[in-house]
Amino acid sequence: MFSNIGVPGLILILVLALIVFGPKKLPEIGRAIGQSLREFKNSTKGLIEEEKDKVVEEVKSEQQPKSNEL
């Protein structure tokens, strides 16, 4: 996603953020962004685990022999 930005682009973004938000607000904003990303990652990981569990249960139920087939 950020592979095309490069070091000069990152420096420019940091300088602009420093000018817009100021040196006192920048750590708070960074912390809030980090927490938001962590929560998003944990949420998506939880959703993926739920879907995996559903698929495993479906596969297990399909693999069990059915008594009506005989």
N, C-alpha and C positions, 0 to 999 in steps of 0.2 A: 504494500500500500504506500509506504513512504520511501520506496527504493529510488524514486526519481528526484527526491528533494535535494539530497546531498548536504554537505557540511555548510556551505554558504547559505543555503536556504534555511537550514535550522537556526543558524546564527541570526538571520534576518527575522525569523518568526519570534525568537526569544527577545530580540531588541524591541520589536513592535509590541509584544506582550508586556514588556517592562514599561514601555512608554504609556500604553493604554491603561494598565491596571496598577502600576506603581510597585515599588519594591516591597511594600508591606502586605499587599493583597496577593502577590504572586505565589508565595508558599501555601496560602490557604486554598487558592484555586487549584494548584498542583495536587494538594492532598485530596481535595474533593473529587478531582478527576480520577485520581488513583483509586479511591474508594469506590467510585461508580464503576470503573472498569473491573475491579475485583468482584463486585456484586453481580455484574453482568456475566462475567466468566463463570462464577459459581452457579448462577441460574441456568445458563446454557448447559453446564456440565450436569446439573440435576435433571434437566429435561432429557438429555441424551441417555442418562442412566435409566430413566423411566421407560423410554422407548425401547432400550435394549432389553429390559426386563419383560416388557410386553411381547417382544418378538421371541424371546426365549420361552416364555410360557406358551405361546402359540405353537412353536415348533415341538415342544414337549407334548402338548395335547394332540398334535397330529401324528406323532410317532407312537403313541400308545395304541395297542391293538384294540379294535372295537369288537365288542361281543356280538354285534348283529351281523358281522361279515361272514361268519361261519354258517 
